[in-house]
Amino acid sequence: MSGRENRQAAVAAATLGPWRTAAAVGTVVGGAALAVEVVTLDWSLDILSWPVSLGLFFFFLVGTVGGRLRGGGDRRLRRWADEHPWQSALPAAGALLGLDTLALWLLGDHSLFGALFTSLLPAGALLAVAGVVGSVKAARRG
């Protein structure tokens, strides 16, 4: 496959996740984090950025890892994702990096580069967890 076809397959494989469940988990986690911020009276410009950031991380974590673990969907896409666990985790990690950067920059008191730098850790953690889960799944199958 060409590089373009691999990128298209990676994005298509990202659609295999349980995204409704992921949205529910992200909303619950973000709402709980916002409630903690409000209850502790730790009010600042970051009162929304941290809960949104945490909700986004759990949204992408559940959606990406859940897509690696559950069955169903297009068999060819699932086989490609099993053969390329790290490459299939890249679209979610990239989306988390972009959205988290925007959330921290627009809703908090981070500069653009500060928000980008801060967003690298959760995006890297998502990539690592999804890649390891996909690699272990592929190793157990083969």
N, C-alpha and C positions, 0 to 999 in steps of 0.2 A: 504494500500500500504506500502511496505517496504521503508526504508530510501533511498535505491538505486533507486527504482522506482520513488520516489518523486523527487530526484535530476534529473533523466532523464526527467521527466515530466516538471520540471522547465526550463531546458535547451531547451526542445522542444517548450515550451510555449513562450520562448524568440524569437523564429523565426517568431512569428505571427506579429511582428511590421512592419511598413512601412520603411524598411531599406534603400531603394533607396532615399526616401525623406529625411531621417535622414542623409544620406551621403551628400546630397546637402546642407542641413542646416549646418552641421558641417564644410563643406568646405567653405561656405560663411562666417560663423562666424570666423573661423580660419584665412581666408584671410583678413577679415576686421581688426582683431586684429593685424595681421602682418603689414598691411598698416598703422595702427595707430603707431605701434612701429617704422616703418621706417620714417614716416612723422615727428614724434616728435623728431627724432634724438637721441632717448634714446637707443643707441646701446650698447649692452653688450653681455656676453655669453648667457644670457637668451632671446635673441631676437627671437629665435624659440620655446623655451620651453613653454612660456606662450600662444602664439597663438595655438600651437598644443594641449596643455592641454584644452584650452577653446573649441576648435573644437571637441575634444573627448567628453567633457561633453555634449555639445549640440547634438552630434551624438547619444549618448546613451539615453539622455533625450527624444528626439523626437521618437527614435525607440521604447523605452520601454513604454512611456506613450501613444504613438500612438497605440501601440499594445493593450493596455488596453481599448482604446476608440473606435477603429474601429471594425466593424463586419467582418465576413468572416473567412476563414480558417477552420481548423479542429474543429468541434463542441465539441468534448470531451476535447481537449486541452484548448479551450476557457472556458469551464465549470470548468475545474480543476484550471485554472488561476484565475477565478472569485471566486472560493472557497478558494484559497490560495494566496491572493494578495501580501503578504509580501514575501512569499517563491518564488513566480514567479518573483519577482524583484531582487532577489539575484544574478542570473547569470550576469545580466547587471552591477550591482554594483561591483561585483568581477572583471569583465572584465575591467571596467573603472579604478578600483583601480590598477590593474596590468599594464595596458597600460599607464596610467597617471604617475605612478611611473617610468616606463622606459623612458617616454618622458622627464620628469623633470630631471632624473638622467643622461641620455645620451646627451640631447640637452642643458642642463642648467648647472649651477654651484652648484647644490645640491649634497650632499652626498647621498648614497643609502637610509640610514635611514631618512635623511631629506626629500627626495623625497617621501618616503613611508608615512611619517607623514603628509606632505603637501597634499598628495593625499587622505587622509582619509576624509577630509571635502567634496570635491565634490562627492566622492563615497557615503558617508552618506547622503548627500543632495539628490542624485539620488534615493537612497533606500527609503528615507522618502517621496519624491514626488510621486514616482511610487506606493509605498505601500498605501499612503493616497488616491490617485486617484482610485486604485483598490478596496480599502475598501468602498469608497463612491459609486462607481459603483455597487458593490455587495449589499450595503445597499439599494440603490434605486431600485434595481431589486426585492429584497426580501421583 
